[in-house]
Amino acid sequence: MRLPCVNGGGPQSIVRLEQSAVIDREVALPPNAVRALSFWGYRPGAALTVVDQDDTVFRARLLGPCQVVPFEMLTSNPETAVPLVLYQALPEKERFELVLEKAVELGVNRIVPFVSSHSTTLEARDSKQRKSHRWPDIVKRAAKQCRRPDIPELGPVMTFDEILDETACWELNLMFYEGKTTLRLRDALHRPGVSSVAVIVGPEGGFSLAETQQASVSGVQPVTLGQRILRTETAAIAGVSLVQFALENLG
């Protein structure tokens, strides 16, 4: 299923070689890799991250529009691990920009802003100064900064109903909930073999009772991050960090 994406992110943005890379040996880029470069906006001389046919990640220098030379081997591709999706209720001011940047650095594969009953709207955010057009560039710059081989997908602003429909694509769906729940995040994640995880973060005012019930009917599990009431950007950053840690260490 092809999900809506507004920034050219996802697997199509990976500069993938059709051979095993060797340090200091020039490599010609196949057509798909050249296309991937167009999403990044790299120019000759720039350092970028590429993935070879063995799924090994390298830093490489772009020699021209169709050629690179690897100069450093990093590791196996971290983006082949369990996909992690973040659904973030639109916060006010610059908080969503912060969430975007940190979610990319923490390895989130897809980020989708949404409007809920207690959140602000895109129109309200952009009424004083339009900033949403900068979101794809924020994602791309963060991906470059942390040397990701891919640009995470950025979805369009959705309604709460739309994100619940999309959660059918993921195996484990969690809602960070400040109300009464006995399920802790670590317990929800303590299960082997999870193939994909999505987390839903609400606005400053939290989720309404109707939204919580609607999410539960859709198979989303409400989980607690602890007794403290967190700002929405804190919940997103801390929650994603904890999920990534659990996925890497619990197996």
URBEL-V614451 format. One line per field, one symbol per residue. psi: psi as a letter, one per 20 degrees, with the letter a starting at -180 (. if undefined). A space follows every 10 residues. Layout:
psi->???
This chain:
psi->poqppjjkaa hiipnpqjrp qppjpqpppr ghhhhhhhhh kqqpiqprpr paijkppqpr pohaikproq ippfaqoiij apppppoopo rrbjhhhggg ghhghijphp poqrprhjrr rhghgihgop ihiighhggg hhgggjkqiq pqporrprrh ghhhhhiiiq gopqpopiap qioqghhhim pqkphqppqp paahiaqrhg hggggghjjp ppqqjaiqoq qhhggggggg ghgggghhih .
